[in-house]
Amino acid sequence: MTLGWRRAACICALAAACYGNTLANDFVWDDRLTAIVPRRATRLLTERVGSYYRPLVMLSFAWDRVLWGEHAAGFHATNLVLHAAAGCLVGTLAMGLGLGEGPAFASALLFVAHPVQTDAVAYVSGRTDVLCALFALGALLVWHRARAPADPWAVATALLVVGALASKETAVLLPLVLLVPGAHPAARPPRPLLPFVVAAAWLAIWMRVGGPALQLGSLAARLPAIAAATLEALRLVVWPVDLHLERFVPVPGWSTMTAVALWISLVAIVAALALAASRVAGGWVLLALAAATYLPVANVVPIYPAIADRALFTAEHFLYLPLCGLVPLGVGVAAQWVPVAAGRAIVAALLVASVPLVVARNRDWRDEETLFRDTLRYEPPAARVWYDLANLRLAAGDPAEAERLYRAALARSPRDAAAHLNLGIALQRQGRGREAVAEYDEAVRLDPSLANAFRPR
């Protein structure tokens, strides 16, 4: 069961209307470390990028380099096409779960135009979430055809789960969704043994090589922040304004009364979602999909362990996969109460409101300086945006502004040797040699390997 080519064309046209202006955007931030860095073909399937192993994403970047060279417009076009495809699969899944043609089509349109998606689509490196969603949705759709635990369709489902995991580790709980009643049309569905085997094998390998991010640490201290972050994520789903890149929730400072109130509110909302799921065709599957893809980024295991005692990272692109379930679930609930004509008017109004928000947000991603300055308005507690913007200003010949930004970075991460080193360079270029030497000495004290930078050649 598919949406049909006319509806698919409408979804693609909407994606183009939302993200067509990203074709004029440049590469930003991690794009210069991942998307445009040439790598040998033999290393694409084995090399880790930072703390992550996402070979399919790296293969997609390599393919883009073959097609487009280093022209950013081509990479952005790929993101646009992949996002449109994800929208079509959201609608197809909703229809396959029994939501009906109209609600399924509305789900696809609202998913594509949701403003919170800009973090994943307008950012070339945000492709990780989009690719992961494509494979995850494909796995759920293919599983409908499986008739035995190891028939060709079950094997294809497992391979698609591998594809999702090779795009982003967020898919690790995806096999659990296959167990939910309604995930398979049969009265006695086959057991999803192969998807569980491949996910368990991947998790075992990740836990062996994943490093300190797998340590639970002080979970109890993070619980109030986890609840607050989840409530804020739900707020963004319903009211997607005030969007920005470095979104953090503070860990300390929550009173016991506030923490209890946060968790009571969260439990009440989850109970309401469960009630809604029980009344919508395929609702439990959609809710399970949202939960299974949000829990891995809920900071139970902190995303940034180095600052987990101060703040939790809650990026907007973490919501890309959960929205694959939440949007159809919301549409399914509304369809039960709203007449068809009124529902169409509401969907049209939401699209008219959303598209300008998406187009405007895309402009923030135009280039690095625009993006970083927009982000700094929200005073992120992590140092990296301050440091990166300082590097841009230093390269542009503005050492005084670079100094101010490096000092702001060091206020957040005082043991950052690279920031001390570059601050020294900014000071030296202003003729403040004695201060520069002090920063160089501190940089070498924090990272003795930097001493090589000062040796005569």
Secondary structure as GFF3:
##gff-version 3
##sequence-region A 1 457
A	DSSP	alpha_helix	5	19	.	.	.	ID=ss1
A	DSSP	three_ten_helix	20	24	.	.	.	ID=ss2
A	DSSP	three_ten_helix	29	32	.	.	.	ID=ss3
A	DSSP	alpha_helix	41	44	.	.	.	ID=ss4
A	DSSP	alpha_helix	55	68	.	.	.	ID=ss5
A	DSSP	alpha_helix	72	96	.	.	.	ID=ss6
A	DSSP	alpha_helix	101	113	.	.	.	ID=ss7
A	DSSP	three_ten_helix	115	117	.	.	.	ID=ss8
A	DSSP	alpha_helix	118	121	.	.	.	ID=ss9
A	DSSP	three_ten_helix	124	126	.	.	.	ID=ss10
A	DSSP	alpha_helix	127	143	.	.	.	ID=ss11
A	DSSP	alpha_helix	152	165	.	.	.	ID=ss12
A	DSSP	three_ten_helix	169	173	.	.	.	ID=ss13
A	DSSP	alpha_helix	174	177	.	.	.	ID=ss14
A	DSSP	alpha_helix	193	209	.	.	.	ID=ss15
A	DSSP	three_ten_helix	211	214	.	.	.	ID=ss16
A	DSSP	alpha_helix	219	238	.	.	.	ID=ss17
A	DSSP	beta_strand	248	250	.	.	.	ID=ss18
A	DSSP	alpha_helix	256	278	.	.	.	ID=ss19
A	DSSP	alpha_helix	283	294	.	.	.	ID=ss20
A	DSSP	three_ten_helix	295	297	.	.	.	ID=ss21
A	DSSP	three_ten_helix	305	307	.	.	.	ID=ss22
A	DSSP	beta_strand	311	313	.	.	.	ID=ss23
A	DSSP	three_ten_helix	316	319	.	.	.	ID=ss24
A	DSSP	alpha_helix	320	337	.	.	.	ID=ss25
A	DSSP	alpha_helix	340	364	.	.	.	ID=ss26
A	DSSP	alpha_helix	368	376	.	.	.	ID=ss27
A	DSSP	alpha_helix	384	395	.	.	.	ID=ss28
A	DSSP	alpha_helix	399	412	.	.	.	ID=ss29
A	DSSP	alpha_helix	417	429	.	.	.	ID=ss30
A	DSSP	alpha_helix	433	446	.	.	.	ID=ss31
A	DSSP	three_ten_helix	448	454	.	.	.	ID=ss32
###
